[in-house]
Amino acid sequence: MVFETLSPQLQKIVQKKFKKPTLPQQLAIPSIAAGLNTLIIAPTGSGKTEAALLKIFDKIINDKPNPISALYVTPMRALNRDMLDRILWWAKELELEVSVRHGDTSSYERQLQVEFPPDIMITTLEQLQPMLTGKKIRELLRNVKYVILDEIHEAVDSKRGVQLTIALERIKELCGDFQLIMLSATVSRPEDVGEFFSGGRVVKVIKADTEKQVEIRAINPKPNLEDNKVATKIFSSKETAARLRTIMDMIKNSRATLVFTNTRDFAEILASRIKILDKKFPAEIHHSSLSKEIRIKAEKDFKQEKLKSLIATSSLQLGIDIGAVDLVLQYMSPRQVTQLIQRVGRSGHELSKISKGVIVTTDEDDVFESAVIARKALNNELEPLVFHENSYDVLAHQLIGLTFDFGRIELEKAYSIIKRAYPYRNLKYTDFLDVCKQLERLGLVFLDETIRKKTRGFSYYFENLSTIPNLKQYRVFNMIDNSFVGVLDEEFIALHGEPNTTFIVKGQPWKIITVEGDKVMVEPVEDIEAAIPGWEGELIPVLYDVSQEVGRLRGLIKDMLKDKTEKETIQEIMGLYPVDENCAKDMVKLIKSQLKFGVVPDDRTVLIEDFENLAVIHSCFGTNVNDTLGRGIVALLTSRVGSVGLKTDPYRIMIQFQQKNVNLIRDALFNTKPEHLQSYLEMSLSKSELFQWKFVHVAKRFGAISKWAEFGKVKMQRIIDDFVGTPIYKETLKELETEKLDVEKTIEVLKKIQNKEISVVFKPGLSPLGKIGVRHKYAEVIGPEKPELEIFELYKQRLLNTKIRLVCVNCGNWEQVIVVKDVKDNLKCKKCEARTLAVLKHQWIGATKIIKKALRKSPLTHEERTKYERAKERAEMFLVYRRKAAMAMAGRGIGPTTAKRILGKYHKDEDDLMRDMLDAERQFIKTKRFWAA
C-alpha cells in the first residue's frame, strides 16, 4: 500500500483522514516519489489534493529544504476555502509552515512572509506575477523545488493559462528546475494539457477519473391538468409549468440537489418562479454576480441541510465544499460534454457513490442536443481543447516582467525563455521583435540589442496582473416606474447598446431608450421576435462534434422511419440514447413532420430554405463554424446587395435580406475559394462591433490605452484605424478566431460542400426545423407579453403615488407634502384660502422662506429670484388647471413649458392626459444628455 512508503510520522496522521488510499493517491504517490512531473486527472472528492501533497509533505519533513520550497498555485481568482482548510489542517498536524498570498493579503502579512518564509506558499495565478518581481520574495523563490498547479482545466484554454506557462519559465530561471504536479478534472487530450504547462518536459499522466459510476438521462416533462393552473400563476406556458413541477418534485424526493442553469438570468427566473409557487420552498440561488456573503450563506445553509437545493450557474461547478449532493439537475442542454461531466460530478461526492444527473429539456433542438451530450458524457467523449497560441498581449506583459526580473535582458535570451513556454513554441523571432517594438513605441521599454525597463512599465505591469478584463456592469431601470430591472454586462452594451435595441432580461422584452454612464433606461415592449437575449455573452458554444452527431441522429431517425413503425423507432432511440420516452417521441415526431416537407438536414445535408425576405441555412456545424461561415457569406453578400442581417445558432445560419436573392448564397458557398475565407472574414470583422469590443481589451492588456478608458464607437474606430497592422490589431483578430470562430474547420466544411461530400438542397418555404430556428429561441424563459395597457397602468400608478410639495405663493405661510392622487380640484391654502399653490418637487425645502422674503419686498439673490419666479409660474398653472397641473408637473423631466403645452391640449379624461405625459417623459429621457451637455 502506497501509504507505507511515507515516513512513520506522516503515516500516523494519514490514518486520521484515510482508511485506505483513494485511486488518485494509489497511482500518483509513487510517480511523485520518483520525482516525475505528474498530471493527476481525477474527479472532485477523490482525495486528489492529498494525492499531490502527501509525498511533497514527506520530502519537506525529511529533506528540510530552505523555504519557500513549494508553491501551490490555483487558477481560481478567489482561493477555494475548502482546499485551503484541508492544506492548513495537514500543515498544523505536520508542524509545517504554510502561508497564503492573495489579492487581499495585507502589506504587513506580506512582510512577515518575507521575514519568516513558509515551507509552502499558496497563491493565485494573478498574485504569482508580483511575487516574481518583488526583490525579497523573489530571492526566496530560488529555493522552490515543487510547484503544484490546482484546477488547471480552468486555465488551459484561456490567456490566464498562457500567462502561467511563462511565469513557470520565469520561476525556472530563478531556481534552475522544479518538480511540477498538476491537478485537473476530466479533460480531453490530457497529454497535451501536461505538455502545455510543463514546457514540453516529460509528464506522467495519472488517469484516476474512471472509477466512479455515473447515471445521466434527458427527460422532457409533459403538462397535466394541474399545470394549466400553475402556468397562469407563474405567467408561463403549461409546458414550462410541467418542467417546473418536475424539478420541484425531484428536489423534494432527494436529500440534496444542485440545479444548474446556463446563465444567471435562467437561474433567477427559475428561482423566482419556484418562490411564486411556494415561498417556503427550501431552495436558494447561487451565481457569481451575487455578493460573497450571500453565496457563502447559501453554501453553508445547503451544507447544514437547511436548504434542499441550490440553483446555480458555473459558480458551483468546481470543488467548493457544499457537502453531500445526491442529484444534479441541468435545466436545458448544458451545451458541452465537459460542462455536463463537471456538473454531474458534484453528485455522489464520494467515489463509492453514483453520480446522478438529469437534463430537463425544453424545445426539440434542446432535446436532440441534450440526448447527444448525455450519450457522449457517459462515454467520456469530451470536446477537444482549444489553446491560445503566440498571444502577443500576454507576451508584451511578460516581457515587461522580464525587464523587472533582469533589469536589462538580451533580446535573444528573452526570446529563448519565452520559446520554452508551450504556447510560444512556434513563435517567430520577427513576431517577437514586432511586440518589443510596439512596447518601445508605447514608451514602456528601452530597446536596442537588449530590452530594458522603463519607469512607466512598472504601473503598466501591476495594472495588468490579470488577463481577465475588468467588465463593468450596467444597471437597467424601467423608465415607466423607475423600477430596477436587472444588469447587463459591458460586452452586451458594447455590442448592442444602441437606442431602440430590444433585448430580454428577467424573462421580459425591453427596448433601450438611453445609456448614460452605468445606467440604462428602458421601456417594456411587446414584440420579442427581434429581441436579443441579455445573457448572449454568457452562453458557451456548442462545438462541431456535438452538432454533427445531432445531424447524424436526425438522419438515423429518418432512415428508421422508412421500415419501422413510429413506436419501434421510439424504442430503438431509447436504447441508443439515455432519454425518456417523451424525448424520443419529440425527436421522432419532429423528423416525421420534417419528412413531409421533403428534406431532413443532417450531418451531410445542408438545406437552404427561402422564406419571404429570409434565408435559413440548416447546417449542423456548431456555434463557431456557423458563425464563421455566416460572417463569410455576409461579407460577400454585403458588397453586392448592401446591408444584410445575420443570426446563427449551432444548427442554422439565418440571413435577412432587404432584397432577397438566394442565388447569391449558392454562389458564396460554391464559388468562394476556401483559402480566401480568412481574408474575407478579416475584412468583415475589422469593422464589426465585436472587433471593437475585443480590440479595447487587447489594447488595454498591451498598455496602449488606459485600463479605465471608455470610448464612443466613432472615436474607437479611429483608434483602431491607427493600429492597423500592429501586434495589437493582429492579436485582436487572433483572439476572435480562437474564441468565437473556427476558421480551420469552416474551410474544411466549405471544401466538402464544393466537393459534394456535403450535399446542398434549396427549397422554398419554411420547414418545421426552420420554424424552430426562426421562432424565439428562448421562449422558455420569457413571460407573456406586457400589453401597452399594462405598461400604462404601471406608469399611472407611479405618477399618482409621486410626492409633491404644495406651497402658497399668496401668503407664504402654508405648505404641504402630498401624493398626487390626494390632490383635489378644490384644494386651497389652509391659512389664506388662496388657490395660488406652487407645485414643487417634494425635496424642495425652504420655498416658504423665499416667498415670504419676496412678499416683504426684501432684496433677493439671483438664485432666490429665479426660484421665486418659478414658484409663481407653477402657482398660476395650478390656479387654472388645478389637479391636472399637479399631475403634469409631477412628471419626470416635465417643466412648466412642457406642462403648459400638454395641459393646453384637449384631453377627454385624466388617462388621456397621462398618456401625453408618458410620451413627454420618453422624449425627455431620450434627449436628457443633450440638455445636460
VENSUL-V495957 format. One record per pair of residues at least 12 apart in sequence whose C-alpha atoms are under 7 Angstrom apart, sorted by the first residue. I is the first residue (numbers start at 0). J is the second residue. D is the distance in whole Angstrom. If there is no record, write none. Layout:
i=I j=J d=D
i=I j=J d=D
//
This chain:
i=1 j=25 d=6
i=1 j=28 d=7
i=5 j=57 d=7
i=6 j=57 d=6
i=9 j=57 d=7
i=21 j=45 d=7
i=21 j=46 d=7
i=22 j=207 d=6
i=23 j=39 d=7
i=23 j=41 d=7
i=23 j=45 d=7
i=23 j=46 d=7
i=23 j=47 d=6
i=23 j=50 d=6
i=23 j=207 d=5
i=24 j=47 d=7
i=24 j=50 d=4
i=26 j=205 d=7
i=27 j=39 d=7
i=27 j=50 d=6
i=27 j=205 d=6
i=28 j=50 d=6
i=28 j=54 d=6
i=31 j=54 d=7
i=32 j=54 d=6
i=34 j=178 d=6
i=35 j=178 d=7
i=35 j=202 d=7
i=35 j=203 d=7
i=36 j=178 d=5
i=36 j=179 d=5
i=36 j=180 d=6
i=36 j=201 d=7
i=36 j=202 d=5
i=36 j=203 d=6
i=37 j=179 d=6
i=37 j=180 d=5
i=37 j=181 d=6
i=37 j=202 d=5
i=37 j=203 d=5
i=37 j=204 d=6
i=38 j=180 d=6
i=38 j=181 d=5
i=38 j=182 d=6
i=38 j=193 d=6
i=38 j=202 d=7
i=38 j=203 d=6
i=38 j=204 d=5
i=38 j=205 d=6
i=39 j=181 d=6
i=39 j=182 d=5
i=39 j=183 d=6
i=39 j=204 d=6
i=39 j=205 d=5
i=39 j=206 d=6
i=40 j=182 d=6
i=40 j=183 d=5
i=40 j=184 d=6
i=40 j=185 d=6
i=40 j=205 d=6
i=40 j=206 d=5
i=40 j=207 d=6
i=40 j=208 d=6
i=41 j=183 d=6
i=41 j=184 d=5
i=41 j=185 d=7
i=41 j=206 d=7
i=41 j=207 d=5
i=41 j=208 d=4
i=42 j=184 d=5
i=42 j=185 d=7
i=42 j=208 d=6
i=42 j=344 d=7
i=43 j=318 d=6
i=43 j=344 d=7
i=43 j=345 d=7
i=43 j=348 d=7
i=44 j=348 d=5
i=44 j=349 d=6
i=45 j=349 d=7
i=45 j=350 d=6
i=51 j=180 d=7
i=65 j=142 d=6
i=66 j=116 d=6
i=66 j=117 d=6
i=66 j=118 d=5
i=66 j=139 d=7
i=66 j=142 d=6
i=67 j=116 d=6
i=67 j=117 d=6
i=67 j=118 d=5
i=67 j=119 d=6
i=67 j=120 d=7
i=67 j=139 d=6
i=67 j=140 d=6
i=67 j=142 d=6
i=67 j=143 d=6
i=68 j=118 d=5
i=68 j=119 d=6
i=68 j=142 d=5
i=68 j=143 d=4
i=68 j=144 d=5
i=68 j=145 d=6
i=69 j=118 d=6
i=69 j=119 d=5
i=69 j=120 d=6
i=69 j=143 d=6
i=69 j=144 d=6
i=69 j=145 d=5
i=69 j=146 d=6
i=70 j=119 d=6
i=70 j=120 d=5
i=70 j=121 d=6
i=70 j=145 d=6
i=70 j=146 d=5
i=70 j=147 d=6
i=71 j=120 d=6
i=71 j=121 d=5
i=71 j=122 d=6
i=71 j=146 d=6
i=71 j=147 d=5
i=71 j=148 d=6
i=72 j=121 d=6
i=72 j=122 d=5
i=72 j=123 d=5
i=72 j=124 d=6
i=72 j=147 d=6
i=72 j=148 d=5
i=72 j=149 d=6
i=73 j=122 d=7
i=73 j=123 d=5
i=73 j=124 d=6
i=73 j=148 d=6
i=73 j=149 d=5
i=73 j=150 d=7
i=74 j=123 d=6
i=74 j=124 d=5
i=74 j=149 d=7
i=74 j=150 d=7
i=74 j=151 d=7
i=74 j=153 d=7
i=74 j=154 d=6
i=75 j=123 d=7
i=76 j=123 d=6
i=78 j=123 d=7
i=79 j=319 d=6
i=81 j=319 d=6
i=81 j=320 d=6
i=95 j=118 d=6
i=96 j=117 d=5
i=96 j=118 d=5
i=96 j=119 d=7
i=97 j=117 d=5
i=97 j=118 d=6
i=97 j=119 d=5
i=97 j=120 d=6
i=98 j=117 d=6
i=98 j=119 d=7
i=98 j=120 d=5
i=98 j=121 d=6
i=99 j=120 d=6
i=99 j=121 d=5
i=99 j=122 d=6
i=100 j=121 d=6
i=100 j=122 d=5
i=101 j=122 d=6
i=101 j=123 d=6
i=101 j=126 d=6
i=102 j=126 d=7
i=113 j=135 d=7
i=113 j=136 d=6
i=124 j=163 d=7
i=125 j=464 d=6
i=125 j=465 d=6
i=128 j=464 d=6
i=132 j=403 d=6
i=132 j=404 d=6
i=140 j=173 d=7
i=140 j=174 d=7
i=141 j=173 d=5
i=141 j=174 d=4
i=142 j=174 d=6
i=143 j=174 d=6
i=143 j=177 d=7
i=144 j=177 d=5
i=144 j=178 d=6
i=145 j=177 d=5
i=145 j=178 d=5
i=145 j=179 d=6
i=146 j=177 d=7
i=146 j=178 d=6
i=146 j=179 d=5
i=146 j=180 d=6
i=147 j=179 d=6
i=147 j=180 d=5
i=147 j=181 d=6
i=148 j=180 d=6
i=148 j=181 d=5
i=148 j=182 d=6
i=149 j=181 d=6
i=149 j=182 d=5
i=149 j=183 d=7
i=150 j=182 d=6
i=150 j=183 d=5
i=150 j=184 d=7
i=151 j=181 d=7
i=151 j=182 d=6
i=151 j=183 d=5
i=152 j=183 d=6
i=152 j=184 d=6
i=152 j=186 d=7
i=155 j=192 d=7
i=155 j=386 d=7
i=156 j=384 d=6
i=156 j=385 d=6
i=156 j=386 d=5
i=156 j=387 d=7
i=157 j=387 d=7
i=158 j=387 d=7
i=158 j=466 d=6
i=159 j=466 d=6
i=161 j=422 d=6
i=162 j=393 d=6
i=164 j=196 d=5
i=164 j=420 d=6
i=165 j=417 d=6
i=165 j=420 d=6
i=168 j=416 d=7
i=168 j=420 d=7
i=185 j=208 d=7
i=186 j=381 d=7
i=187 j=381 d=5
i=187 j=382 d=7
i=187 j=383 d=6
i=187 j=384 d=7
i=190 j=204 d=7
i=194 j=421 d=7
i=195 j=421 d=5
i=195 j=422 d=7
i=198 j=419 d=6
i=198 j=420 d=5
i=198 j=421 d=5
i=199 j=421 d=6
i=211 j=350 d=5
i=211 j=351 d=7
i=211 j=353 d=7
i=212 j=353 d=5
i=212 j=354 d=6
i=213 j=353 d=6
i=213 j=354 d=5
i=213 j=355 d=6
i=214 j=354 d=6
i=214 j=355 d=5
i=214 j=356 d=6
i=215 j=355 d=6
i=215 j=356 d=5
i=215 j=357 d=6
i=215 j=373 d=6
i=215 j=577 d=7
i=216 j=356 d=7
i=216 j=357 d=5
i=216 j=358 d=6
i=216 j=373 d=6
i=216 j=577 d=5
i=216 j=578 d=5
i=217 j=357 d=6
i=217 j=358 d=5
i=217 j=359 d=6
i=217 j=360 d=7
i=217 j=369 d=6
i=217 j=370 d=6
i=217 j=577 d=6
i=217 j=578 d=5
i=217 j=579 d=6
i=218 j=358 d=6
i=218 j=359 d=5
i=218 j=360 d=6
i=218 j=578 d=6
i=218 j=579 d=5
i=218 j=581 d=7
i=218 j=582 d=6
i=219 j=359 d=6
i=219 j=360 d=5
i=219 j=361 d=7
i=219 j=581 d=6
i=219 j=582 d=5
i=220 j=241 d=6
i=220 j=242 d=6
i=220 j=245 d=7
i=221 j=238 d=6
i=221 j=241 d=6
i=222 j=237 d=6
i=222 j=238 d=6
i=222 j=241 d=5
i=226 j=240 d=5
i=226 j=241 d=6
i=233 j=272 d=6
i=233 j=275 d=7
i=234 j=782 d=6
i=234 j=783 d=6
i=235 j=782 d=6
i=235 j=783 d=7
i=239 j=779 d=7
i=250 j=307 d=7
i=250 j=308 d=7
i=253 j=325 d=7
i=253 j=326 d=7
i=254 j=307 d=6
i=254 j=325 d=7
i=255 j=307 d=5
i=255 j=308 d=6
i=255 j=324 d=5
i=255 j=325 d=6
i=255 j=326 d=7
i=256 j=307 d=6
i=256 j=308 d=5
i=256 j=309 d=7
i=256 j=324 d=6
i=256 j=325 d=6
i=256 j=326 d=5
i=256 j=327 d=6
i=257 j=308 d=6
i=257 j=309 d=5
i=257 j=310 d=6
i=257 j=326 d=7
i=257 j=327 d=5
i=257 j=328 d=6
i=258 j=309 d=6
i=258 j=310 d=5
i=258 j=311 d=6
i=258 j=327 d=6
i=258 j=328 d=5
i=258 j=329 d=6
i=258 j=330 d=7
i=259 j=310 d=6
i=259 j=311 d=5
i=259 j=312 d=5
i=259 j=328 d=6
i=259 j=329 d=5
i=259 j=330 d=6
i=260 j=311 d=6
i=260 j=312 d=5
i=260 j=329 d=6
i=260 j=330 d=5
i=261 j=312 d=6
i=261 j=333 d=7
i=261 j=538 d=7
i=262 j=312 d=6
i=262 j=534 d=6
i=262 j=537 d=6
i=262 j=538 d=7
i=263 j=286 d=6
i=263 j=312 d=6
i=264 j=504 d=7
i=264 j=505 d=6
i=264 j=534 d=7
i=265 j=780 d=7
i=266 j=284 d=7
i=266 j=310 d=6
i=266 j=311 d=6
i=266 j=312 d=7
i=267 j=284 d=7
i=268 j=505 d=6
i=268 j=506 d=7
i=268 j=780 d=7
i=270 j=284 d=7
i=270 j=310 d=7
i=281 j=306 d=5
i=281 j=307 d=5
i=281 j=308 d=6
i=282 j=306 d=6
i=282 j=307 d=6
i=282 j=308 d=5
i=282 j=309 d=6
i=283 j=297 d=7
i=283 j=308 d=7
i=283 j=309 d=5
i=283 j=310 d=6
i=284 j=309 d=6
i=284 j=310 d=5
i=284 j=311 d=6
i=285 j=309 d=7
i=285 j=310 d=6
i=285 j=311 d=5
i=285 j=312 d=7
i=286 j=311 d=6
i=286 j=312 d=6
i=286 j=314 d=5
i=287 j=314 d=6
i=298 j=321 d=6
i=299 j=321 d=7
i=301 j=321 d=7
i=302 j=321 d=5
i=302 j=322 d=5
i=316 j=341 d=6
i=316 j=342 d=5
i=323 j=347 d=7
i=323 j=348 d=6
i=324 j=345 d=7
i=324 j=346 d=5
i=324 j=347 d=6
i=324 j=348 d=7
i=325 j=346 d=5
i=325 j=347 d=5
i=325 j=355 d=7
i=326 j=346 d=5
i=326 j=355 d=5
i=326 j=356 d=6
i=327 j=343 d=6
i=327 j=346 d=6
i=327 j=355 d=6
i=327 j=356 d=5
i=327 j=357 d=6
i=328 j=356 d=6
i=328 j=357 d=5
i=328 j=358 d=6
i=329 j=357 d=6
i=329 j=358 d=5
i=329 j=359 d=6
i=330 j=358 d=6
i=330 j=359 d=5
i=330 j=360 d=7
i=331 j=358 d=6
i=331 j=359 d=6
i=331 j=360 d=5
i=331 j=361 d=6
i=331 j=365 d=7
i=332 j=358 d=7
i=332 j=360 d=6
i=332 j=365 d=6
i=332 j=368 d=7
i=332 j=369 d=5
i=334 j=539 d=7
i=334 j=540 d=7
i=334 j=541 d=5
i=335 j=372 d=7
i=335 j=541 d=6
i=336 j=372 d=5
i=336 j=375 d=7
i=336 j=376 d=6
i=336 j=381 d=6
i=336 j=382 d=7
i=337 j=381 d=6
i=337 j=382 d=7
i=340 j=376 d=6
i=343 j=355 d=6
i=343 j=356 d=5
i=363 j=585 d=7
i=363 j=586 d=7
i=366 j=582 d=6
i=367 j=549 d=6
i=367 j=586 d=7
i=368 j=549 d=6
i=370 j=576 d=6
i=370 j=577 d=7
i=370 j=578 d=6
i=371 j=545 d=7
i=371 j=548 d=7
i=371 j=549 d=6
i=372 j=545 d=7
i=373 j=577 d=7
i=374 j=576 d=6
i=374 j=577 d=6
i=387 j=422 d=7
i=387 j=737 d=7
i=388 j=422 d=5
i=388 j=423 d=6
i=389 j=422 d=6
i=389 j=423 d=5
i=389 j=426 d=6
i=390 j=730 d=7
i=391 j=434 d=7
i=391 j=726 d=6
i=391 j=730 d=6
i=392 j=697 d=6
i=392 j=700 d=6
i=392 j=701 d=5
i=395 j=434 d=6
i=395 j=701 d=6
i=396 j=460 d=6
i=396 j=701 d=7
i=399 j=452 d=7
i=399 j=456 d=6
i=399 j=460 d=7
i=400 j=460 d=7
i=402 j=450 d=7
i=402 j=451 d=6
i=402 j=452 d=5
i=403 j=452 d=6
i=406 j=451 d=6
i=406 j=452 d=6
i=407 j=449 d=6
i=407 j=450 d=6
i=407 j=451 d=4
i=407 j=452 d=7
i=408 j=449 d=5
i=408 j=450 d=6
i=408 j=451 d=7
i=409 j=448 d=6
i=409 j=449 d=4
i=409 j=450 d=6
i=410 j=448 d=6
i=410 j=449 d=5
i=410 j=450 d=6
i=433 j=726 d=7
i=434 j=726 d=6
i=441 j=703 d=6
i=443 j=455 d=6
i=443 j=456 d=5
i=444 j=456 d=7
i=459 j=702 d=6
i=463 j=700 d=6
i=466 j=700 d=7
i=468 j=696 d=6
i=470 j=488 d=7
i=470 j=489 d=6
i=471 j=488 d=6
i=471 j=489 d=5
i=472 j=486 d=6
i=472 j=487 d=6
i=472 j=488 d=5
i=472 j=489 d=6
i=473 j=486 d=5
i=473 j=487 d=5
i=473 j=488 d=6
i=473 j=489 d=7
i=473 j=517 d=5
i=473 j=518 d=6
i=473 j=519 d=7
i=474 j=486 d=5
i=474 j=487 d=7
i=474 j=517 d=6
i=474 j=518 d=5
i=474 j=519 d=6
i=475 j=518 d=6
i=475 j=519 d=5
i=475 j=520 d=6
i=475 j=521 d=7
i=476 j=519 d=6
i=476 j=520 d=5
i=476 j=521 d=6
i=477 j=520 d=6
i=477 j=521 d=5
i=477 j=522 d=5
i=478 j=520 d=6
i=478 j=521 d=6
i=478 j=522 d=6
i=479 j=522 d=6
i=479 j=793 d=7
i=479 j=794 d=5
i=480 j=793 d=6
i=480 j=794 d=6
i=480 j=797 d=5
i=485 j=504 d=7
i=487 j=533 d=6
i=490 j=692 d=7
i=491 j=533 d=7
i=491 j=536 d=7
i=493 j=692 d=6
i=494 j=688 d=5
i=494 j=689 d=6
i=497 j=511 d=7
i=498 j=511 d=5
i=498 j=512 d=5
i=498 j=513 d=6
i=499 j=511 d=5
i=499 j=512 d=6
i=501 j=529 d=7
i=501 j=530 d=5
i=501 j=531 d=6
i=502 j=530 d=4
i=502 j=531 d=4
i=502 j=532 d=6
i=502 j=533 d=6
i=503 j=530 d=6
i=503 j=531 d=6
i=503 j=532 d=5
i=503 j=533 d=5
i=504 j=532 d=7
i=504 j=533 d=5
i=506 j=780 d=5
i=506 j=781 d=4
i=506 j=782 d=5
i=507 j=781 d=6
i=507 j=782 d=6
i=508 j=523 d=6
i=508 j=524 d=6
i=508 j=525 d=7
i=508 j=527 d=6
i=508 j=530 d=7
i=509 j=521 d=6
i=509 j=522 d=6
i=509 j=523 d=4
i=509 j=524 d=5
i=510 j=522 d=5
i=510 j=523 d=6
i=510 j=524 d=6
i=512 j=925 d=6
i=513 j=924 d=7
i=513 j=925 d=6
i=524 j=785 d=7
i=525 j=784 d=5
i=525 j=785 d=6
i=525 j=786 d=6
i=528 j=774 d=7
i=528 j=775 d=6
i=540 j=622 d=5
i=540 j=623 d=7
i=541 j=621 d=5
i=541 j=622 d=5
i=541 j=649 d=6
i=542 j=621 d=5
i=542 j=622 d=6
i=542 j=623 d=7
i=543 j=620 d=5
i=543 j=621 d=4
i=546 j=619 d=5
i=546 j=620 d=6
i=546 j=621 d=5
i=546 j=649 d=6
i=546 j=650 d=7
i=547 j=602 d=5
i=547 j=619 d=5
i=547 j=620 d=6
i=548 j=602 d=7
i=550 j=600 d=7
i=550 j=601 d=4
i=550 j=602 d=4
i=550 j=619 d=6
i=551 j=601 d=6
i=551 j=602 d=5
i=553 j=590 d=7
i=553 j=601 d=6
i=554 j=601 d=6
i=556 j=587 d=7
i=556 j=590 d=7
i=557 j=590 d=6
i=569 j=583 d=5
i=569 j=584 d=6
i=569 j=587 d=7
i=592 j=767 d=7
i=593 j=766 d=6
i=593 j=767 d=6
i=593 j=768 d=7
i=596 j=766 d=6
i=600 j=617 d=6
i=601 j=619 d=7
i=602 j=619 d=6
i=603 j=757 d=5
i=603 j=758 d=6
i=604 j=757 d=6
i=604 j=758 d=5
i=604 j=759 d=6
i=605 j=617 d=5
i=605 j=618 d=5
i=605 j=758 d=6
i=605 j=759 d=5
i=605 j=760 d=6
i=606 j=759 d=6
i=606 j=760 d=5
i=606 j=761 d=6
i=607 j=760 d=6
i=607 j=761 d=5
i=607 j=762 d=6
i=608 j=761 d=6
i=608 j=762 d=5
i=608 j=763 d=5
i=608 j=764 d=6
i=608 j=765 d=6
i=609 j=661 d=7
i=609 j=762 d=6
i=609 j=763 d=5
i=609 j=764 d=6
i=610 j=763 d=6
i=610 j=764 d=5
i=610 j=765 d=6
i=612 j=655 d=6
i=612 j=656 d=5
i=612 j=657 d=7
i=612 j=659 d=6
i=613 j=653 d=7
i=613 j=654 d=6
i=613 j=655 d=5
i=613 j=656 d=6
i=614 j=653 d=6
i=614 j=654 d=5
i=614 j=655 d=6
i=614 j=661 d=7
i=615 j=651 d=7
i=615 j=652 d=6
i=615 j=653 d=5
i=615 j=654 d=7
i=615 j=769 d=7
i=616 j=651 d=5
i=616 j=652 d=5
i=616 j=653 d=6
i=617 j=650 d=6
i=617 j=651 d=4
i=617 j=652 d=7
i=618 j=650 d=5
i=618 j=651 d=5
i=619 j=649 d=7
i=619 j=650 d=5
i=620 j=649 d=6
i=620 j=650 d=6
i=621 j=649 d=4
i=621 j=650 d=6
i=622 j=648 d=6
i=622 j=649 d=4
i=623 j=739 d=6
i=623 j=740 d=5
i=623 j=741 d=5
i=624 j=740 d=6
i=624 j=741 d=5
i=624 j=744 d=7
i=624 j=745 d=5
i=625 j=647 d=6
i=625 j=649 d=7
i=625 j=651 d=7
i=625 j=652 d=6
i=626 j=647 d=6
i=626 j=740 d=7
i=627 j=740 d=5
i=627 j=741 d=6
i=627 j=742 d=7
i=627 j=745 d=7
i=628 j=745 d=6
i=629 j=652 d=6
i=630 j=680 d=7
i=631 j=676 d=7
i=631 j=679 d=6
i=631 j=680 d=5
i=632 j=664 d=7
i=632 j=667 d=6
i=634 j=679 d=6
i=634 j=680 d=7
i=634 j=683 d=6
i=635 j=667 d=7
i=636 j=663 d=7
i=643 j=655 d=6
i=643 j=656 d=5
i=643 j=657 d=7
i=644 j=656 d=7
i=668 j=749 d=7
i=669 j=753 d=5
i=673 j=746 d=5
i=673 j=749 d=6
i=673 j=750 d=7
i=677 j=742 d=7
i=693 j=731 d=6
i=694 j=731 d=5
i=697 j=727 d=6
i=697 j=731 d=6
i=698 j=727 d=6
i=798 j=889 d=7
i=798 j=890 d=7
i=799 j=818 d=7
i=799 j=819 d=5
i=799 j=820 d=5
i=800 j=818 d=5
i=800 j=819 d=6
i=800 j=820 d=6
i=801 j=818 d=5
i=801 j=819 d=6
i=801 j=889 d=7
i=802 j=816 d=7
i=802 j=817 d=6
i=802 j=818 d=4
i=802 j=819 d=6
i=802 j=841 d=6
i=803 j=816 d=6
i=803 j=817 d=6
i=803 j=818 d=6
i=803 j=819 d=7
i=803 j=838 d=7
i=803 j=839 d=6
i=803 j=840 d=5
i=803 j=841 d=4
i=803 j=889 d=7
i=804 j=816 d=4
i=804 j=817 d=6
i=804 j=838 d=6
i=804 j=839 d=5
i=804 j=840 d=6
i=804 j=841 d=4
i=805 j=836 d=6
i=805 j=837 d=6
i=805 j=838 d=5
i=805 j=839 d=6
i=806 j=836 d=5
i=806 j=837 d=5
i=806 j=838 d=7
i=806 j=847 d=7
i=807 j=828 d=6
i=807 j=835 d=6
i=807 j=836 d=5
i=807 j=837 d=6
i=808 j=835 d=6
i=808 j=836 d=6
i=808 j=837 d=7
i=808 j=850 d=6
i=808 j=871 d=7
i=808 j=874 d=7
i=809 j=833 d=7
i=809 j=835 d=6
i=810 j=831 d=7
i=811 j=847 d=5
i=811 j=850 d=5
i=811 j=851 d=5
i=812 j=830 d=7
i=812 j=847 d=7
i=813 j=828 d=6
i=813 j=829 d=7
i=813 j=830 d=6
i=816 j=841 d=6
i=819 j=885 d=7
i=819 j=886 d=6
i=822 j=882 d=6
i=823 j=882 d=6
i=824 j=881 d=5
i=824 j=882 d=5
i=834 j=878 d=6
i=835 j=874 d=5
i=835 j=875 d=6
i=835 j=877 d=7
i=835 j=878 d=5
i=836 j=874 d=5
i=836 j=877 d=6
i=837 j=870 d=5
i=837 j=871 d=7
i=837 j=873 d=5
i=837 j=874 d=4
i=837 j=877 d=7
i=838 j=873 d=6
i=838 j=874 d=7
i=838 j=885 d=6
i=838 j=888 d=7
i=849 j=863 d=6
i=849 j=867 d=7
i=850 j=867 d=6
i=873 j=895 d=7
i=887 j=916 d=7
i=890 j=916 d=7
i=891 j=920 d=6
i=892 j=920 d=6
i=892 j=923 d=6
i=901 j=915 d=7
//
